Amino acid sequence: MTTAAVRSHWVCIVIGIWNYDEGGRLESLQDVEQEHAEVTQAVLDSGLCEREDVYSLANATYDEVKEAIQKAVDSLKRCSKLLVVYMGHSYCDEKNRNHTWIVPSPGLKWNNCILLEDEVARQVSKEGSDTRFLDICWIFSSCRTDCAYSRLFGQPEPVAAPVYSSNDTHWKFYACPKRHEVMDTPFLGCVLASLLRAHPDSLQSLLRKLKDEVRYVSLGEVHPELLEDPTRDVTLFGTAAVPRRPIMTDAVLFFLEKAVLMRQHLVELVSREISNYASARAGLAALADVVKGSSDWVFDLSLQLAVLKEESLLSVKEAVEKYKVENERLQERRVPQEEVNSWGKIPKESVRSFLTALCNRDLAELTPEVSNATRKYLRKMAQAHRKVSYPTSLGGASSGIRESVKIGGSVGTLSFEEQDAFFEEVTRLAEILNISVDMAHFGTGCLLIVLILSRPLLVHQKQAFCGELHAYLQSKEQSSLAFARKPVFQSSLPRADNLVDMVESIRSGLKSPVNSCWLNVRGLKALMAKWIDEGNFESGSASSDFRLRIVCREGEMEDGEWLRGTSDLQVVAEPTWPFWKQSSAFKELDAELTGLLHNLSKREMDGGLLWADTASFMDLALVISSLAAEPDLRDLVLRALRGDEASRCQGPRDLEIHLWEEILAGDKCSVEASTKSAHHSAELPAGTMARTTGELGDQGYRTSTSIPSGSSTAVAEVGGEKAVLDRLDQVEMLEGGKQLLDQIEKFPQSKQCLLQLIAVARFMSAAAFPQFVDVLRGLSQPVATRGSSASDHNEEIDEGLAQTLEKLRDDIEKEGVDRAIDLFIEEWN
């Protein structure tokens, strides 16, 4: 033990609770045991504490936790450091300063819970902390579910705030923002253990590295929150910190987060391999190196599906590297950016349900048909969740003068009640000055008030505004606002302009004015609700008829989160069950399907909660209706919902997984049939160009894809062998048509793409179709080669030409037939 490296007296409390009651009220947490062991051992290995100053509690009871806290506090000396780490179930309580109720074992009742931050502070205050100048750090590796969603018996009681000493320094680090749920993974504990063993030089550097490291190693699954970052740093070790190369950049994380199937699989692999942290970290960093740079190709579903077959980070890295080399000439992404962005609308739980079902099937044969089917189903899920298109033109107050007022201090943890009270006071002051207000939170402990002015404020007006606001802050002795510093005007708007522009564009379109708005998720939802209530979204509906979700690049944001920017921000409106079952969309479904949905809505969860009262039920209902709208899938959907296995599903998510398993199993049959027919086609002599029944079996020609204009009408495709053969005859009759058909026989991938294109209704009737044939004939002409075989060169041409035709198909979905053909000719003529 390197006690010589320790510069001050440290005491550590490490609490891990993973065994909960068997009554089903709280699930046991399988990964917490590993986290607890890793952190306890790392504290000892690092030399941060003497063994007698480490209080390690495994599956401790209420009394055991309180006793350990008291003993740990009793052992503190002048200038001691106290580190408290908790892993287990927990709840965030906005009525108690947004502090955290931890749930000791067995976790049945609220009176068995402990408000951990306050309990430690209360014990410290009893011991005369004013004279000891302590440094206290809390680290929580736990979800922060809202108390309202607790499954515990009883209700949490209000707890009087302890007396905090201004001489003590407090640090609070949470695995996720308030009211978030975080999956049961060992990410934070294993990362913390690794950083402790690396001997960081200060608490500040430890927590900041911990925040970034956890975000990267979890691929955005966990977004830690560091609160109350003091200006005074706390030394951990006398030695210099060991430098750590970042796992990846934000740009690489962006691409991996957007590749929704690959990302979820990687999260599972990292979680599985993280017990050997150094190896897992190196594997993830190596993968990030392959992805960095121009990485749009990561979205290709053929790559994402290939990754699902891999069982280690190393094999994933090798598969991605191989794909990158083989596709280095790929100039255009195979999935349009708009479609990739639309995947972000799909709830994360629905993506997991789909991925679970997908991984349960045999992925040995990754044919183009499998990629096309997967893409189709992702598109269906995305279409089921409507994006709200708010106005983008600015007007009204948005063109005014902007000033900003900064309030420093511990104001980042305001409860909703405190926000509302502060909101009213600022609005009152703004009305006196006849100005509009936006309020944003940036960094740690900093609140920014953005004033929208029709004319500049005079010096005495600024002084009056800050003076009255400061007096209000000082009056809030029992609030987080009591720790705020005096408001001051600033000369610039750091990182706020784009958010203000967005809010002002919405606010300027309202019939009745809204003078103030918080630049957080809750504030944006309130503003959008008013905009919907004024009839801007759906005629005859109100905001209460929808569940509003704010989605950013990392996924859905919670009400307590602050907006960080407008890039990739989407507002998604999902109908509630009472509203949707009365809507025309629901009534357009056939009686059998509506009856099944009604029956599902009345089923009960284990605790007696109706399925219809859960958010996951509407996710399920929207997916069911979207899939059943496809004629080829309707009977399969009904059969899956009627079966005995469906009746045994315990909740909407279980049934959603079962539904996808049945859909994918049915789709597998058609994929196998088309694969066999493709082998049969390869044996036919040249010149037959898909003129057999076998090749035209079921290769996805009847797959419906949405028109990007937002219409619910699908791009119609001709069905049946005879219709396609007739169209081939028409191509052959055109000038250069026969030559095109003969040439493209040498390119099997391109041939399949051409068949899919001519199966699209209106494609051959487009005015520019004859010119398209002429351009494609030129692109498919044989080229003389040197130094390589003709077959190798044909494969290269085939790959590039197939990608070009796939892009044309994407453009048809996005731009329409006529415009897509015009773009193709313009690019390649």
WOTA-V346158 format. One record per backbone hydrogen bond with DSSP energy under -1.0 kcal/mol. CO is the residue of the C=O (numbers start at 1). NH is the residue of the N-H. E is the energy in kcal/mol with one decimal. If there is no record, write none. Layout:
co=CO nh=NH e=E
co=CO nh=NH e=E
//
This chain:
co=1 nh=3 e=-1.6
co=2 nh=5 e=-1.5
co=3 nh=6 e=-1.3
co=5 nh=238 e=-1.6
co=9 nh=81 e=-2.6
co=11 nh=83 e=-2.7
co=12 nh=55 e=-3.2
co=13 nh=85 e=-3.1
co=14 nh=57 e=-3.1
co=15 nh=87 e=-2.2
co=16 nh=59 e=-3.2
co=18 nh=29 e=-1.8
co=31 nh=35 e=-2.0
co=32 nh=36 e=-3.1
co=33 nh=37 e=-2.0
co=34 nh=38 e=-2.5
co=35 nh=39 e=-2.7
co=36 nh=40 e=-2.3
co=37 nh=41 e=-2.2
co=38 nh=42 e=-2.2
co=39 nh=43 e=-2.4
co=40 nh=44 e=-1.6
co=41 nh=45 e=-3.0
co=42 nh=46 e=-2.4
co=50 nh=53 e=-1.7
co=51 nh=54 e=-1.5
co=53 nh=12 e=-2.5
co=55 nh=14 e=-2.7
co=57 nh=16 e=-2.8
co=60 nh=105 e=-2.0
co=61 nh=65 e=-2.2
co=62 nh=66 e=-2.1
co=63 nh=67 e=-2.3
co=64 nh=68 e=-2.1
co=65 nh=69 e=-2.3
co=66 nh=70 e=-2.1
co=67 nh=71 e=-2.4
co=68 nh=72 e=-2.6
co=69 nh=73 e=-2.5
co=70 nh=74 e=-2.4
co=71 nh=75 e=-1.2
co=73 nh=76 e=-1.4
co=77 nh=80 e=-1.8
co=80 nh=135 e=-1.9
co=81 nh=11 e=-2.5
co=82 nh=137 e=-2.9
co=83 nh=13 e=-2.9
co=84 nh=139 e=-2.9
co=85 nh=15 e=-3.2
co=86 nh=141 e=-3.3
co=87 nh=17 e=-2.8
co=89 nh=103 e=-1.6
co=91 nh=101 e=-3.0
co=92 nh=147 e=-1.3
co=93 nh=96 e=-1.2
co=93 nh=98 e=-1.5
co=96 nh=99 e=-1.8
co=99 nh=93 e=-2.3
co=100 nh=116 e=-1.8
co=101 nh=91 e=-2.0
co=102 nh=114 e=-1.8
co=106 nh=21 e=-2.0
co=108 nh=153 e=-2.4
co=109 nh=112 e=-1.4
co=110 nh=113 e=-2.1
co=114 nh=102 e=-3.0
co=114 nh=116 e=-1.4
co=115 nh=119 e=-2.6
co=116 nh=120 e=-2.3
co=117 nh=121 e=-2.1
co=118 nh=122 e=-2.8
co=119 nh=123 e=-2.0
co=120 nh=124 e=-2.3
co=121 nh=125 e=-2.4
co=122 nh=126 e=-1.3
co=124 nh=127 e=-1.1
co=125 nh=128 e=-1.2
co=128 nh=131 e=-1.5
co=129 nh=132 e=-2.0
co=129 nh=133 e=-1.2
co=132 nh=79 e=-4.0
co=134 nh=169 e=-2.6
co=135 nh=82 e=-3.0
co=136 nh=171 e=-2.4
co=137 nh=84 e=-3.1
co=138 nh=173 e=-2.5
co=139 nh=86 e=-2.6
co=140 nh=175 e=-1.7
co=144 nh=179 e=-1.4
co=145 nh=92 e=-2.4
co=146 nh=149 e=-2.1
co=147 nh=150 e=-1.9
co=153 nh=110 e=-2.5
co=165 nh=168 e=-1.1
co=169 nh=136 e=-3.0
co=171 nh=138 e=-2.5
co=172 nh=227 e=-3.2
co=173 nh=140 e=-2.7
co=174 nh=225 e=-3.0
co=177 nh=180 e=-1.5
co=180 nh=144 e=-2.8
co=183 nh=185 e=-1.5
co=186 nh=190 e=-2.2
co=187 nh=191 e=-2.3
co=188 nh=192 e=-2.8
co=189 nh=193 e=-2.3
co=190 nh=194 e=-2.0
co=191 nh=195 e=-2.4
co=192 nh=196 e=-2.4
co=193 nh=197 e=-2.0
co=196 nh=199 e=-1.6
co=198 nh=242 e=-1.2
co=201 nh=236 e=-2.0
co=202 nh=206 e=-2.0
co=203 nh=207 e=-2.5
co=204 nh=208 e=-2.1
co=205 nh=209 e=-2.3
co=206 nh=210 e=-2.4
co=207 nh=211 e=-2.2
co=208 nh=212 e=-1.8
co=209 nh=213 e=-3.1
co=210 nh=214 e=-2.3
co=211 nh=215 e=-1.5
co=212 nh=216 e=-2.4
co=213 nh=217 e=-3.0
co=214 nh=218 e=-1.8
co=215 nh=220 e=-2.8
co=216 nh=219 e=-1.5
co=218 nh=221 e=-1.6
co=225 nh=174 e=-3.2
co=227 nh=172 e=-1.6
co=228 nh=230 e=-1.0
co=234 nh=203 e=-3.2
co=249 nh=253 e=-2.2
co=250 nh=254 e=-2.2
co=251 nh=255 e=-1.6
co=252 nh=256 e=-2.2
co=253 nh=257 e=-2.6
co=254 nh=258 e=-1.8
co=255 nh=259 e=-1.5
co=258 nh=260 e=-1.9
co=259 nh=263 e=-2.8
co=260 nh=264 e=-1.6
co=261 nh=265 e=-1.8
co=262 nh=266 e=-2.6
co=263 nh=267 e=-2.4
co=264 nh=268 e=-1.7
co=265 nh=269 e=-2.1
co=266 nh=270 e=-3.0
co=267 nh=271 e=-2.2
co=268 nh=272 e=-1.7
co=269 nh=273 e=-2.0
co=270 nh=274 e=-1.3
co=273 nh=276 e=-1.6
co=276 nh=280 e=-2.5
co=277 nh=281 e=-3.0
co=278 nh=282 e=-2.1
co=279 nh=283 e=-2.4
co=280 nh=284 e=-2.2
co=281 nh=285 e=-2.5
co=282 nh=286 e=-2.3
co=283 nh=287 e=-1.9
co=284 nh=288 e=-2.3
co=285 nh=289 e=-1.9
co=286 nh=290 e=-1.3
co=287 nh=291 e=-1.9
co=288 nh=292 e=-2.2
co=295 nh=298 e=-2.0
co=296 nh=299 e=-1.7
co=297 nh=300 e=-1.6
co=300 nh=304 e=-2.1
co=301 nh=305 e=-2.6
co=302 nh=306 e=-1.5
co=303 nh=307 e=-2.3
co=304 nh=308 e=-1.2
co=306 nh=309 e=-1.1
co=307 nh=310 e=-1.7
co=312 nh=316 e=-2.0
co=313 nh=317 e=-2.5
co=314 nh=318 e=-2.2
co=315 nh=319 e=-2.2
co=316 nh=320 e=-2.6
co=317 nh=321 e=-2.5
co=318 nh=322 e=-2.4
co=319 nh=323 e=-2.1
co=320 nh=324 e=-2.5
co=321 nh=325 e=-2.2
co=322 nh=326 e=-2.5
co=323 nh=327 e=-1.5
co=325 nh=328 e=-1.3
co=327 nh=330 e=-2.0
co=336 nh=340 e=-2.1
co=337 nh=341 e=-2.8
co=338 nh=342 e=-1.5
co=339 nh=343 e=-1.0
co=341 nh=344 e=-1.3
co=342 nh=345 e=-1.6
co=343 nh=346 e=-1.3
co=347 nh=351 e=-1.9
co=348 nh=352 e=-2.3
co=349 nh=353 e=-2.2
co=350 nh=354 e=-2.4
co=351 nh=355 e=-2.8
co=352 nh=356 e=-2.8
co=353 nh=357 e=-2.1
co=354 nh=358 e=-2.6
co=355 nh=359 e=-2.7
co=358 nh=361 e=-1.2
co=365 nh=367 e=-1.3
co=367 nh=371 e=-1.5
co=368 nh=372 e=-2.7
co=369 nh=373 e=-2.5
co=370 nh=374 e=-2.5
co=371 nh=375 e=-2.6
co=372 nh=376 e=-2.3
co=373 nh=377 e=-2.3
co=374 nh=378 e=-2.3
co=375 nh=379 e=-2.3
co=376 nh=380 e=-2.2
co=377 nh=381 e=-2.3
co=378 nh=382 e=-2.4
co=379 nh=383 e=-2.6
co=380 nh=384 e=-1.3
co=382 nh=385 e=-1.4
co=386 nh=573 e=-2.5
co=388 nh=390 e=-1.0
co=395 nh=398 e=-1.8
co=396 nh=399 e=-1.4
co=397 nh=400 e=-2.2
co=401 nh=453 e=-3.8
co=403 nh=451 e=-3.3
co=404 nh=490 e=-3.1
co=405 nh=449 e=-3.1
co=406 nh=488 e=-1.9
co=407 nh=447 e=-2.7
co=408 nh=485 e=-3.1
co=409 nh=411 e=-1.9
co=415 nh=419 e=-2.6
co=416 nh=420 e=-2.5
co=417 nh=421 e=-2.0
co=418 nh=422 e=-2.4
co=419 nh=423 e=-2.9
co=420 nh=424 e=-2.2
co=421 nh=425 e=-1.7
co=422 nh=426 e=-2.6
co=423 nh=427 e=-2.5
co=424 nh=428 e=-2.2
co=425 nh=429 e=-2.2
co=426 nh=430 e=-2.6
co=427 nh=431 e=-2.4
co=428 nh=432 e=-1.3
co=429 nh=433 e=-1.2
co=430 nh=435 e=-1.8
co=436 nh=452 e=-2.8
co=437 nh=517 e=-1.3
co=438 nh=450 e=-4.1
co=439 nh=519 e=-4.2
co=440 nh=448 e=-4.0
co=446 nh=442 e=-1.4
co=447 nh=407 e=-3.0
co=448 nh=440 e=-3.4
co=449 nh=405 e=-2.8
co=450 nh=438 e=-2.7
co=451 nh=403 e=-2.0
co=452 nh=436 e=-1.9
co=453 nh=401 e=-2.7
co=458 nh=462 e=-2.1
co=459 nh=463 e=-2.3
co=460 nh=464 e=-2.0
co=461 nh=465 e=-2.4
co=462 nh=466 e=-2.5
co=463 nh=467 e=-2.3
co=464 nh=468 e=-2.4
co=465 nh=469 e=-2.0
co=466 nh=470 e=-2.3
co=467 nh=471 e=-2.0
co=468 nh=472 e=-1.8
co=469 nh=473 e=-2.1
co=470 nh=474 e=-2.3
co=471 nh=475 e=-1.0
co=473 nh=476 e=-1.2
co=475 nh=477 e=-1.3
co=476 nh=479 e=-1.2
co=479 nh=482 e=-1.7
co=480 nh=483 e=-1.5
co=481 nh=484 e=-2.0
co=488 nh=406 e=-3.0
co=493 nh=496 e=-1.2
co=496 nh=500 e=-2.5
co=497 nh=501 e=-2.6
co=498 nh=502 e=-2.0
co=499 nh=503 e=-2.5
co=500 nh=504 e=-2.8
co=501 nh=505 e=-2.1
co=502 nh=506 e=-1.5
co=503 nh=507 e=-2.9
co=504 nh=508 e=-2.5
co=506 nh=509 e=-1.0
co=507 nh=510 e=-1.4
co=515 nh=437 e=-3.0
co=517 nh=439 e=-2.3
co=518 nh=520 e=-1.1
co=519 nh=563 e=-1.7
co=520 nh=524 e=-2.6
co=521 nh=525 e=-2.6
co=522 nh=526 e=-2.1
co=523 nh=527 e=-2.1
co=524 nh=528 e=-2.7
co=525 nh=529 e=-2.6
co=526 nh=530 e=-1.8
co=527 nh=531 e=-1.9
co=528 nh=532 e=-2.5
co=529 nh=533 e=-2.5
co=530 nh=534 e=-1.1
co=531 nh=536 e=-1.3
co=532 nh=535 e=-2.1
co=538 nh=541 e=-1.9
co=542 nh=545 e=-1.9
co=543 nh=546 e=-1.7
co=545 nh=576 e=-2.5
co=547 nh=574 e=-2.0
co=549 nh=572 e=-3.1
co=550 nh=557 e=-3.2
co=551 nh=570 e=-3.1
co=552 nh=555 e=-1.4
co=555 nh=552 e=-2.5
co=558 nh=561 e=-1.9
co=559 nh=522 e=-1.5
co=561 nh=521 e=-2.6
co=566 nh=569 e=-1.9
co=570 nh=551 e=-3.0
co=571 nh=388 e=-3.5
co=572 nh=549 e=-2.8
co=574 nh=547 e=-3.7
co=576 nh=580 e=-3.0
co=577 nh=581 e=-2.5
co=579 nh=582 e=-1.2
co=580 nh=583 e=-1.3
co=583 nh=587 e=-1.9
co=584 nh=588 e=-1.5
co=586 nh=589 e=-1.4
co=590 nh=594 e=-2.3
co=591 nh=595 e=-2.2
co=592 nh=596 e=-1.8
co=593 nh=597 e=-2.3
co=594 nh=598 e=-2.4
co=595 nh=599 e=-2.1
co=596 nh=600 e=-2.4
co=597 nh=601 e=-2.2
co=600 nh=603 e=-1.4
co=601 nh=612 e=-1.6
co=603 nh=611 e=-3.0
co=605 nh=608 e=-1.6
co=609 nh=605 e=-3.3
co=610 nh=613 e=-1.3
co=611 nh=614 e=-2.0
co=615 nh=619 e=-1.4
co=616 nh=620 e=-2.0
co=617 nh=621 e=-3.0
co=618 nh=622 e=-2.6
co=619 nh=623 e=-1.8
co=620 nh=624 e=-2.7
co=621 nh=625 e=-2.4
co=622 nh=626 e=-2.0
co=623 nh=627 e=-2.6
co=624 nh=628 e=-2.7
co=627 nh=630 e=-1.8
co=630 nh=633 e=-1.6
co=630 nh=634 e=-1.6
co=633 nh=637 e=-2.6
co=634 nh=638 e=-2.4
co=635 nh=639 e=-2.4
co=636 nh=640 e=-2.1
co=637 nh=641 e=-2.0
co=638 nh=642 e=-1.6
co=639 nh=643 e=-1.2
co=643 nh=647 e=-1.3
co=646 nh=649 e=-1.1
co=651 nh=655 e=-2.0
co=652 nh=656 e=-2.2
co=653 nh=657 e=-2.3
co=654 nh=658 e=-2.2
co=655 nh=659 e=-2.8
co=656 nh=660 e=-2.1
co=657 nh=661 e=-2.3
co=658 nh=662 e=-2.1
co=659 nh=663 e=-2.5
co=660 nh=664 e=-3.1
co=661 nh=665 e=-2.0
co=662 nh=666 e=-2.2
co=663 nh=667 e=-2.3
co=664 nh=668 e=-2.0
co=665 nh=669 e=-1.2
co=666 nh=670 e=-1.0
co=667 nh=671 e=-2.2
co=668 nh=672 e=-2.7
co=669 nh=673 e=-2.0
co=670 nh=674 e=-2.3
co=671 nh=675 e=-2.3
co=672 nh=676 e=-2.2
co=673 nh=677 e=-2.0
co=674 nh=678 e=-1.8
co=675 nh=679 e=-1.8
co=676 nh=680 e=-2.0
co=677 nh=681 e=-2.3
co=678 nh=682 e=-1.8
co=681 nh=684 e=-1.5
co=685 nh=688 e=-1.1
co=692 nh=696 e=-1.2
co=694 nh=697 e=-1.4
co=700 nh=703 e=-1.8
co=705 nh=715 e=-2.6
co=707 nh=710 e=-1.6
co=716 nh=761 e=-2.4
co=720 nh=724 e=-1.4
co=721 nh=725 e=-2.6
co=722 nh=726 e=-2.5
co=723 nh=727 e=-1.6
co=724 nh=728 e=-2.1
co=725 nh=729 e=-2.1
co=726 nh=730 e=-1.8
co=727 nh=731 e=-2.2
co=728 nh=732 e=-2.3
co=729 nh=733 e=-1.4
co=731 nh=734 e=-1.1
co=734 nh=737 e=-2.1
co=736 nh=740 e=-2.0
co=737 nh=741 e=-2.3
co=738 nh=742 e=-2.3
co=739 nh=743 e=-2.6
co=740 nh=744 e=-2.6
co=743 nh=746 e=-1.7
co=744 nh=747 e=-1.6
co=747 nh=751 e=-2.4
co=748 nh=752 e=-1.9
co=749 nh=753 e=-1.9
co=750 nh=754 e=-2.5
co=751 nh=755 e=-2.2
co=752 nh=756 e=-1.9
co=753 nh=757 e=-2.0
co=754 nh=758 e=-2.6
co=757 nh=760 e=-1.6
co=759 nh=718 e=-3.3
co=760 nh=763 e=-1.7
co=766 nh=769 e=-1.8
co=768 nh=772 e=-2.1
co=769 nh=773 e=-2.3
co=770 nh=774 e=-1.8
co=771 nh=775 e=-2.4
co=772 nh=776 e=-2.8
co=773 nh=777 e=-2.2
co=774 nh=778 e=-1.7
co=775 nh=779 e=-2.0
co=776 nh=780 e=-1.7
co=789 nh=793 e=-1.9
co=790 nh=794 e=-2.5
co=791 nh=795 e=-2.0
co=792 nh=796 e=-1.7
co=793 nh=797 e=-2.6
co=794 nh=798 e=-3.0
co=795 nh=799 e=-2.3
co=796 nh=800 e=-2.1
co=797 nh=801 e=-2.9
co=798 nh=802 e=-2.6
co=799 nh=803 e=-2.0
co=800 nh=804 e=-1.8
co=801 nh=805 e=-2.3
co=802 nh=806 e=-2.3
co=803 nh=807 e=-2.1
co=804 nh=808 e=-1.7
co=805 nh=809 e=-2.0
co=806 nh=810 e=-2.3
co=807 nh=811 e=-2.7
co=808 nh=812 e=-2.0
co=809 nh=813 e=-1.7
co=810 nh=814 e=-1.7
co=811 nh=815 e=-4.4
co=812 nh=816 e=-1.4
co=813 nh=708 e=-2.3
co=816 nh=820 e=-2.1
co=817 nh=821 e=-2.4
co=818 nh=822 e=-2.1
co=819 nh=823 e=-2.2
co=820 nh=824 e=-2.1
co=821 nh=825 e=-2.5
co=822 nh=826 e=-2.5
co=823 nh=827 e=-1.9
co=824 nh=828 e=-2.2
co=825 nh=829 e=-2.4
//
